[in-house]
Amino acid sequence: MGALCSKRSEGEVSLAELADTLALFDELRIVRVPARPLTGAAADLVARRRLTIYAAVHVVLAIPLHMPLVTADAPLARPVSGVPVEIVRLDEIRS
């Protein structure tokens, strides 16, 4: 969501596209997950991939959920070697 808002402020995403995306969030079943159990694996990923801890936690969280990680963050969108997570770029599914 943060990357999408950044793209809006940079003029890469229209206000209508942002509004449509926010409306989709209303349809999601969002579940809170404690971050503490993920921090060790995330810190390892930060060291190996030079990601932010914020981004690494999202990658690590996708593993036990067996879910793809959808992102507009270009550095995060590169495949993560040794991590069984499908990473999908947001622009690939909007096209």
VOGU-3710 file (C-alpha; in Angstrom, 3 decimals, decimal comma):
1> mgalcskrse> 0,000/0,000/0,000  2,862/2,344/0,834  4,419/1,908/-2,598  1,075/2,529/-4,274  0,603/5,780/-2,352  4,140/6,814/-3,269  3,394/6,172/-6,914  0,282/8,336/-6,555  2,282/11,201/-5,079  4,798/10,848/-7,941
11> gevslaelad> 1,982/11,014/-10,489  2,466/7,418/-11,719  -0,951/6,282/-10,455  -4,113/8,280/-11,014  -6,441/9,244/-8,195  -9,084/6,977/-9,753  -6,672/3,996/-9,773  -5,797/4,637/-6,142  -9,478/4,886/-5,203  -10,242/1,631/-7,064
21> tlalfdelri> -7,412/-0,131/-5,241  -8,545/1,169/-1,856  -12,065/-0,068/-2,620  -10,624/-3,543/-3,241  -9,089/-3,488/0,236  -12,611/-3,303/1,683  -13,255/-6,733/0,153  -10,182/-8,378/1,679  -10,266/-10,557/4,752  -7,305/-9,013/6,549
31> vrvparpltg> -5,730/-11,005/9,361  -3,145/-9,586/11,754  -0,044/-11,705/12,202  2,558/-11,162/14,954  5,787/-9,935/13,367  8,161/-11,105/16,117  8,342/-14,751/14,942  9,284/-13,504/11,453  12,107/-11,151/12,403  14,967/-13,675/12,384
41> aaadlvarrr> 14,267/-14,871/8,855  13,537/-11,296/7,769  16,849/-10,035/9,179  18,651/-12,772/7,245  16,870/-11,670/4,088  17,837/-8,044/4,746  21,498/-9,083/4,882  21,311/-11,220/1,737  19,105/-8,994/-0,443  19,653/-5,551/1,056
51> ltiyaavhvv> 15,909/-5,076/1,481  14,347/-2,952/4,178  13,183/-4,922/7,203  9,643/-3,821/6,298  9,890/-5,425/2,851  11,660/-8,533/4,157  8,920/-9,208/6,719  6,370/-9,180/3,891  8,417/-11,714/1,915  8,868/-13,972/4,941
61> laiplhmplv> 5,170/-13,708/5,842  4,126/-14,925/2,394  5,883/-18,280/2,975  3,638/-19,818/5,674  0,553/-18,238/4,116  1,359/-19,916/0,767  0,421/-16,677/-0,926  2,114/-14,664/-3,648  3,523/-11,299/-2,660  2,064/-8,552/-4,843
71> tadaplarpv> 4,173/-5,417/-4,881  4,797/-2,179/-6,732  8,269/-1,985/-5,160  10,800/-2,638/-7,959  13,700/-3,845/-5,734  11,355/-6,202/-3,909  9,891/-7,517/-7,170  13,130/-9,290/-8,116  13,031/-13,034/-7,394  14,407/-13,980/-3,984
81> sgvpveivrl> 16,797/-16,919/-4,345  16,218/-19,715/-1,861  12,847/-18,326/-0,765  9,749/-20,192/-1,983  7,613/-17,118/-2,638  6,028/-16,038/-5,880  6,541/-12,302/-6,292  4,117/-10,529/-8,633  4,597/-6,968/-9,791  1,467/-4,855/-9,428
91> deirs> 1,853/-3,447/-12,934  1,757/-6,990/-14,358  -1,730/-7,634/-13,004  -3,122/-4,194/-13,826  -2,158/-4,382/-17,515
//
